[in-house]
C-alpha cells in the first residue's frame, strides 16, 4: 500500500499534491499530536505498573536487540556502499525501530498484550539506552563500515 501511495505521488507530481494537501498533508500534524498524546497517556499508565513486571532478561533484550539491529543495518550499509552519514542514519533507524513502530503495532496486532510491558521496555529502556550509549556506538559503526 505504501508503494502504491508513493507511485501515485510520483505520477501526480507537486501540482497533484497541492490539490489534495488540505485533506492529507495539513491534518497530519494534528492527527500525529493526538496519536503521540494517546501513546504518552498509555505509557504513563503502563509505567506505574509495567516496570514491576519486567525481568532482567527482558530488560537486557531492550538493550541488546537494538545492537543486533544495528549490526544488520551496518552490514547492509557496507554492501550498499553507503556514505558515513547515510550509514549512520540507517543504523540509528534500524536500532530505533522498537520504540518507533512497536507500541502502535503491538496495540493493533496483539490487543491482549500488556502495554505496561512493551511501553516500559521500548520507552523506558531502549530509548534511553539509544540516546545515552547507542547513538555514539552507531556512529562509530557507520564510520567503520564506510571507511
C-alpha positions, 0 to 999 in steps of 0.5 A: 500500500505504501508503494502504491501511495508513493507511485501515485505521488510520483505520477501526480507530481507537486501540482497533484499534491497541492490539490489534495494537501488540505485533506492529507498533508495539513491534518497530519500534524494534528492527527500525529499530536493526538496519536503521540498524546494517546501513546504518552497517556498509555505509557504513563499508565503502563509505567506505574505498573509495567516496570514491576513486571519486567525481568532482567532478561527482558530488560537486557533484550531492550538493550541488546536487540537494538545492537543486533539491529544495528549490526544488520543495518551496518552490514547492509550499509557496507554492501550498499556502499553507503556514505558515513552519514547515510550509514549512520542514519540507517543504523540509528533507524534500524536500532530505533525501530522498537520504540518507533513502530512497536507500541502502535503495532503491538496495540493493533496486532496483539490487543491482549498484550500488556502495554505496561510491558512493551511501553516500559521496555521500548520507552523506558529502556531502549530509548534511553539506552539509544540516546545515552550509549547507542547513538555514539556506538552507531556512529562509530559503526557507520564510520567503520563500515564506510571507511 
